[in-house]
């Protein structure tokens, strides 16, 4: 089918998929056929049909997350619909409220320049996984993106008091101070990092 799509022989591709729908109806492969139908509809320029096909894939299906991600991207890229883009990711989270899915929603919000909302989901992920250094840094970066620099600095400084071994976070804080032309503070943060490393030897 992919070959027919590449040479734009959509009619043959549609015939193959129609046969596949009959063959795989009621089996786990049915969802994969629906995803392929959605892809074909997009290639043919039928955004509405592609979305309707993806909406049929339910939370119990193993390809649900993949379908929602595709749906979200169509809303964003083709329809410039940020609300429905976000809703798709929230539906993934509703189906399974895991740390990874909280992070996924946060990243999706960062991708559309909504750091304030993203912070809420990063923080909820952090509640479940306090030692995840990457998450700690992502919250800091999101705070910087809001341009509320005093809040970002307070967050960094507080986390470093709680956990001095977060060297990457020290570097992030030093870079923020440099950006704000706080050269003395940047120097202090880097000296503290060196002292910490020396104490570990």
Short mmCIF file of the C-alpha atoms (twelve columns), coordinates in Angstrom:
data_MODEL
# 
_entry.id   MODEL 
# 
loop_
_atom_site.group_PDB 
_atom_site.id 
_atom_site.type_symbol 
_atom_site.label_atom_id 
_atom_site.label_alt_id 
_atom_site.label_comp_id 
_atom_site.label_asym_id 
_atom_site.label_seq_id 
_atom_site.Cartn_x 
_atom_site.Cartn_y 
_atom_site.Cartn_z 
_atom_site.pdbx_PDB_model_num 
ATOM 1   C CA . UNK A 1   0.000   0.000  0.000  1 
ATOM 2   C CA . UNK A 2   2.857   2.374  0.845  1 
ATOM 3   C CA . UNK A 3   4.248   1.964  -2.674 1 
ATOM 4   C CA . UNK A 4   0.884   2.855  -4.227 1 
ATOM 5   C CA . UNK A 5   0.667   5.951  -2.003 1 
ATOM 6   C CA . UNK A 6   4.164   7.019  -3.025 1 
ATOM 7   C CA . UNK A 7   3.256   6.833  -6.716 1 
ATOM 8   C CA . UNK A 8   -0.094  8.468  -5.868 1 
ATOM 9   C CA . UNK A 9   -2.152  5.476  -7.049 1 
ATOM 10  C CA . UNK A 10  -4.655  6.058  -4.275 1 
ATOM 11  C CA . UNK A 11  -7.387  3.901  -5.817 1 
ATOM 12  C CA . UNK A 12  -5.251  0.749  -5.623 1 
ATOM 13  C CA . UNK A 13  -4.210  1.676  -2.083 1 
ATOM 14  C CA . UNK A 14  -7.878  2.073  -1.136 1 
ATOM 15  C CA . UNK A 15  -8.753  -1.335 -2.618 1 
ATOM 16  C CA . UNK A 16  -5.971  -2.990 -0.598 1 
ATOM 17  C CA . UNK A 17  -7.195  -1.349 2.582  1 
ATOM 18  C CA . UNK A 18  -10.811 -2.293 1.903  1 
ATOM 19  C CA . UNK A 19  -9.742  -5.944 1.658  1 
ATOM 20  C CA . UNK A 20  -7.674  -5.554 4.836  1 
ATOM 21  C CA . UNK A 21  -10.675 -4.129 6.722  1 
ATOM 22  C CA . UNK A 22  -12.675 -7.288 5.906  1 
ATOM 23  C CA . UNK A 23  -9.782  -9.629 6.660  1 
ATOM 24  C CA . UNK A 24  -8.780  -8.137 9.994  1 
ATOM 25  C CA . UNK A 25  -12.204 -7.104 11.354 1 
ATOM 26  C CA . UNK A 26  -12.469 -8.083 15.006 1 
ATOM 27  C CA . UNK A 27  -8.755  -8.905 15.351 1 
ATOM 28  C CA . UNK A 28  -5.981  -6.926 17.100 1 
ATOM 29  C CA . UNK A 29  -4.706  -5.932 13.636 1 
ATOM 30  C CA . UNK A 30  -7.925  -4.043 12.881 1 
ATOM 31  C CA . UNK A 31  -6.607  -0.945 14.642 1 
ATOM 32  C CA . UNK A 32  -3.446  -0.966 12.503 1 
ATOM 33  C CA . UNK A 33  -5.644  -1.029 9.406  1 
ATOM 34  C CA . UNK A 34  -7.579  1.965  10.752 1 
ATOM 35  C CA . UNK A 35  -4.293  3.841  11.282 1 
ATOM 36  C CA . UNK A 36  -3.315  3.034  7.690  1 
ATOM 37  C CA . UNK A 37  -6.715  4.274  6.475  1 
ATOM 38  C CA . UNK A 38  -6.148  7.512  8.347  1 
ATOM 39  C CA . UNK A 39  -2.702  7.923  6.747  1 
ATOM 40  C CA . UNK A 40  -4.196  7.314  3.295  1 
ATOM 41  C CA . UNK A 41  -6.942  9.886  3.913  1 
ATOM 42  C CA . UNK A 42  -4.305  12.456 4.889  1 
ATOM 43  C CA . UNK A 43  -2.298  11.747 1.726  1 
ATOM 44  C CA . UNK A 44  -5.492  12.246 -0.273 1 
ATOM 45  C CA . UNK A 45  -6.100  15.569 1.477  1 
ATOM 46  C CA . UNK A 46  -9.168  14.408 3.418  1 
ATOM 47  C CA . UNK A 47  -8.332  15.693 6.908  1 
ATOM 48  C CA . UNK A 48  -11.866 15.220 8.258  1 
ATOM 49  C CA . UNK A 49  -11.976 11.547 7.259  1 
ATOM 50  C CA . UNK A 50  -8.509  10.962 8.743  1 
ATOM 51  C CA . UNK A 51  -9.603  12.458 12.070 1 
ATOM 52  C CA . UNK A 52  -12.854 10.491 12.130 1 
ATOM 53  C CA . UNK A 53  -10.918 7.264  11.580 1 
ATOM 54  C CA . UNK A 54  -8.526  8.056  14.435 1 
ATOM 55  C CA . UNK A 55  -11.391 8.972  16.774 1 
ATOM 56  C CA . UNK A 56  -12.743 5.420  16.446 1 
ATOM 57  C CA . UNK A 57  -9.675  4.021  18.213 1 
ATOM 58  C CA . UNK A 58  -10.588 3.617  21.876 1 
ATOM 59  C CA . UNK A 59  -8.493  3.729  25.098 1 
ATOM 60  C CA . UNK A 60  -8.540  -0.072 25.356 1 
ATOM 61  C CA . UNK A 61  -6.781  -0.468 22.011 1 
ATOM 62  C CA . UNK A 62  -3.019  -0.942 22.111 1 
ATOM 63  C CA . UNK A 63  -2.544  1.734  19.424 1 
ATOM 64  C CA . UNK A 64  -4.645  4.324  21.277 1 
ATOM 65  C CA . UNK A 65  -1.681  6.507  22.205 1 
ATOM 66  C CA . UNK A 66  -0.295  6.401  18.658 1 
ATOM 67  C CA . UNK A 67  -3.729  7.341  17.274 1 
ATOM 68  C CA . UNK A 68  -4.100  10.261 19.676 1 
ATOM 69  C CA . UNK A 69  -0.619  11.546 18.851 1 
ATOM 70  C CA . UNK A 70  -1.435  11.434 15.131 1 
ATOM 71  C CA . UNK A 71  -4.735  13.165 15.803 1 
ATOM 72  C CA . UNK A 72  -3.006  15.866 17.849 1 
ATOM 73  C CA . UNK A 73  -0.491  16.538 15.094 1 
ATOM 74  C CA . UNK A 74  -3.244  16.856 12.491 1 
ATOM 75  C CA . UNK A 75  -5.075  19.367 14.685 1 
ATOM 76  C CA . UNK A 76  -1.890  21.374 15.143 1 
ATOM 77  C CA . UNK A 77  -0.297  21.180 11.685 1 
ATOM 78  C CA . UNK A 78  -3.351  21.135 9.432  1 
ATOM 79  C CA . UNK A 79  -6.056  22.918 11.404 1 
ATOM 80  C CA . UNK A 80  -3.958  25.149 13.718 1 
ATOM 81  C CA . UNK A 81  -6.280  24.030 16.514 1 
ATOM 82  C CA . UNK A 82  -4.236  24.192 19.727 1 
ATOM 83  C CA . UNK A 83  -7.172  23.351 22.007 1 
ATOM 84  C CA . UNK A 84  -7.949  20.038 20.340 1 
ATOM 85  C CA . UNK A 85  -4.217  19.339 20.042 1 
ATOM 86  C CA . UNK A 86  -3.932  19.644 23.830 1 
ATOM 87  C CA . UNK A 87  -7.139  17.675 24.389 1 
ATOM 88  C CA . UNK A 88  -5.703  14.671 22.527 1 
ATOM 89  C CA . UNK A 89  -2.770  14.491 24.929 1 
ATOM 90  C CA . UNK A 90  -5.064  14.946 27.930 1 
ATOM 91  C CA . UNK A 91  -7.123  11.984 26.702 1 
ATOM 92  C CA . UNK A 92  -3.955  9.863  26.724 1 
ATOM 93  C CA . UNK A 93  -3.359  10.995 30.313 1 
ATOM 94  C CA . UNK A 94  -6.991  10.249 31.266 1 
ATOM 95  C CA . UNK A 95  -6.574  6.715  29.937 1 
ATOM 96  C CA . UNK A 96  -3.393  6.171  31.953 1 
ATOM 97  C CA . UNK A 97  -2.117  8.684  34.516 1 
ATOM 98  C CA . UNK A 98  1.523   7.540  34.480 1 
ATOM 99  C CA . UNK A 99  4.636   9.655  35.058 1 
ATOM 100 C CA . UNK A 100 5.530   9.266  31.376 1 
ATOM 101 C CA . UNK A 101 2.121   10.562 30.328 1 
ATOM 102 C CA . UNK A 102 2.305   13.572 32.665 1 
ATOM 103 C CA . UNK A 103 5.678   14.345 31.066 1 
ATOM 104 C CA . UNK A 104 4.210   13.824 27.585 1 
ATOM 105 C CA . UNK A 105 1.410   16.334 28.221 1 
ATOM 106 C CA . UNK A 106 3.916   18.818 29.657 1 
ATOM 107 C CA . UNK A 107 6.187   18.484 26.619 1 
ATOM 108 C CA . UNK A 108 3.221   18.863 24.256 1 
ATOM 109 C CA . UNK A 109 2.341   22.126 26.024 1 
ATOM 110 C CA . UNK A 110 5.951   23.309 25.831 1 
ATOM 111 C CA . UNK A 111 5.895   22.596 22.089 1 
ATOM 112 C CA . UNK A 112 3.074   25.119 21.662 1 
ATOM 113 C CA . UNK A 113 4.718   27.683 23.971 1 
ATOM 114 C CA . UNK A 114 2.464   27.135 26.989 1 
ATOM 115 C CA . UNK A 115 5.092   26.802 29.741 1 
ATOM 116 C CA . UNK A 116 2.813   27.898 32.595 1 
ATOM 117 C CA . UNK A 117 0.419   25.025 31.920 1 
ATOM 118 C CA . UNK A 118 3.316   22.649 31.256 1 
ATOM 119 C CA . UNK A 119 4.752   23.351 34.716 1 
ATOM 120 C CA . UNK A 120 1.599   21.974 36.352 1 
ATOM 121 C CA . UNK A 121 2.056   18.614 34.609 1 
ATOM 122 C CA . UNK A 122 5.806   18.474 35.201 1 
ATOM 123 C CA . UNK A 123 5.163   19.101 38.893 1 
ATOM 124 C CA . UNK A 124 2.559   16.346 39.043 1 
ATOM 125 C CA . UNK A 125 5.090   13.987 37.468 1 
ATOM 126 C CA . UNK A 126 7.670   15.129 40.038 1 
ATOM 127 C CA . UNK A 127 5.286   14.323 42.891 1 
ATOM 128 C CA . UNK A 128 5.479   10.708 41.772 1 
ATOM 129 C CA . UNK A 129 9.155   10.662 40.844 1 
ATOM 130 C CA . UNK A 130 11.018  13.114 43.072 1 
ATOM 131 C CA . UNK A 131 14.512  11.936 42.124 1 
ATOM 132 C CA . UNK A 132 14.120  12.429 38.362 1 
ATOM 133 C CA . UNK A 133 16.818  15.031 37.630 1 
ATOM 134 C CA . UNK A 134 15.589  15.529 34.064 1 
ATOM 135 C CA . UNK A 135 12.145  16.455 35.362 1 
ATOM 136 C CA . UNK A 136 13.619  18.872 37.901 1 
ATOM 137 C CA . UNK A 137 15.500  20.607 35.083 1 
ATOM 138 C CA . UNK A 138 12.434  20.690 32.815 1 
ATOM 139 C CA . UNK A 139 10.456  22.557 35.479 1 
ATOM 140 C CA . UNK A 140 13.284  25.089 35.716 1 
ATOM 141 C CA . UNK A 141 13.407  25.555 31.934 1 
ATOM 142 C CA . UNK A 142 9.635   25.994 31.790 1 
ATOM 143 C CA . UNK A 143 9.808   28.641 34.536 1 
ATOM 144 C CA . UNK A 144 12.478  30.514 32.552 1 
ATOM 145 C CA . UNK A 145 10.222  30.364 29.477 1 
ATOM 146 C CA . UNK A 146 7.480   32.184 31.411 1 
ATOM 147 C CA . UNK A 147 9.965   35.083 31.877 1 
ATOM 148 C CA . UNK A 148 9.195   35.038 35.603 1 
ATOM 149 C CA . UNK A 149 12.922  34.980 36.339 1 
ATOM 150 C CA . UNK A 150 12.686  35.651 40.065 1 
ATOM 151 C CA . UNK A 151 10.391  32.633 40.413 1 
ATOM 152 C CA . UNK A 152 12.776  30.514 38.323 1 
ATOM 153 C CA . UNK A 153 15.780  31.583 40.431 1 
ATOM 154 C CA . UNK A 154 13.914  30.840 43.663 1 
ATOM 155 C CA . UNK A 155 13.017  27.382 42.307 1 
ATOM 156 C CA . UNK A 156 16.632  26.628 41.343 1 
ATOM 157 C CA . UNK A 157 18.095  27.907 44.607 1 
ATOM 158 C CA . UNK A 158 15.547  26.008 46.720 1 
ATOM 159 C CA . UNK A 159 16.121  22.735 44.866 1 
ATOM 160 C CA . UNK A 160 19.888  23.103 45.251 1 
ATOM 161 C CA . UNK A 161 19.567  23.604 48.998 1 
ATOM 162 C CA . UNK A 162 17.437  20.434 49.115 1 
ATOM 163 C CA . UNK A 163 19.802  18.472 46.880 1 
ATOM 164 C CA . UNK A 164 23.308  19.964 46.429 1 
ATOM 165 C CA . UNK A 165 24.442  17.165 44.104 1 
ATOM 166 C CA . UNK A 166 22.288  18.451 41.204 1 
ATOM 167 C CA . UNK A 167 25.246  19.825 39.244 1 
ATOM 168 C CA . UNK A 168 23.318  20.151 35.983 1 
ATOM 169 C CA . UNK A 169 20.835  22.338 37.826 1 
ATOM 170 C CA . UNK A 170 23.697  24.529 39.074 1 
ATOM 171 C CA . UNK A 171 24.825  25.021 35.478 1 
ATOM 172 C CA . UNK A 172 21.261  25.907 34.421 1 
ATOM 173 C CA . UNK A 173 21.088  28.466 37.246 1 
ATOM 174 C CA . UNK A 174 24.498  29.934 36.390 1 
ATOM 175 C CA . UNK A 175 23.404  30.292 32.746 1 
ATOM 176 C CA . UNK A 176 20.235  32.076 33.856 1 
ATOM 177 C CA . UNK A 177 22.225  34.500 36.029 1 
ATOM 178 C CA . UNK A 178 24.559  35.175 33.059 1 
ATOM 179 C CA . UNK A 179 21.550  35.814 30.822 1 
ATOM 180 C CA . UNK A 180 20.318  38.353 33.381 1 
ATOM 181 C CA . UNK A 181 23.823  39.832 33.668 1 
ATOM 182 C CA . UNK A 182 24.068  38.672 37.278 1 
ATOM 183 C CA . UNK A 183 27.756  37.877 36.907 1 
ATOM 184 C CA . UNK A 184 28.555  37.736 40.628 1 
ATOM 185 C CA . UNK A 185 25.702  35.308 41.271 1 
ATOM 186 C CA . UNK A 186 26.735  33.156 38.309 1 
ATOM 187 C CA . UNK A 187 30.301  33.068 39.674 1 
ATOM 188 C CA . UNK A 188 29.011  32.127 43.150 1 
ATOM 189 C CA . UNK A 189 26.938  29.245 41.762 1 
ATOM 190 C CA . UNK A 190 29.866  27.864 39.749 1 
ATOM 191 C CA . UNK A 191 32.270  28.184 42.704 1 
ATOM 192 C CA . UNK A 192 29.735  26.309 44.864 1 
ATOM 193 C CA . UNK A 193 29.647  23.576 42.216 1 
ATOM 194 C CA . UNK A 194 33.446  23.289 42.251 1 
ATOM 195 C CA . UNK A 195 33.482  23.201 46.065 1 
ATOM 196 C CA . UNK A 196 30.911  20.429 46.041 1 
ATOM 197 C CA . UNK A 197 32.952  18.403 43.550 1 
ATOM 198 C CA . UNK A 198 36.113  18.934 45.609 1 
ATOM 199 C CA . UNK A 199 34.346  17.768 48.773 1 
ATOM 200 C CA . UNK A 200 33.339  14.553 47.003 1 
ATOM 201 C CA . UNK A 201 36.962  13.632 46.203 1 
# 
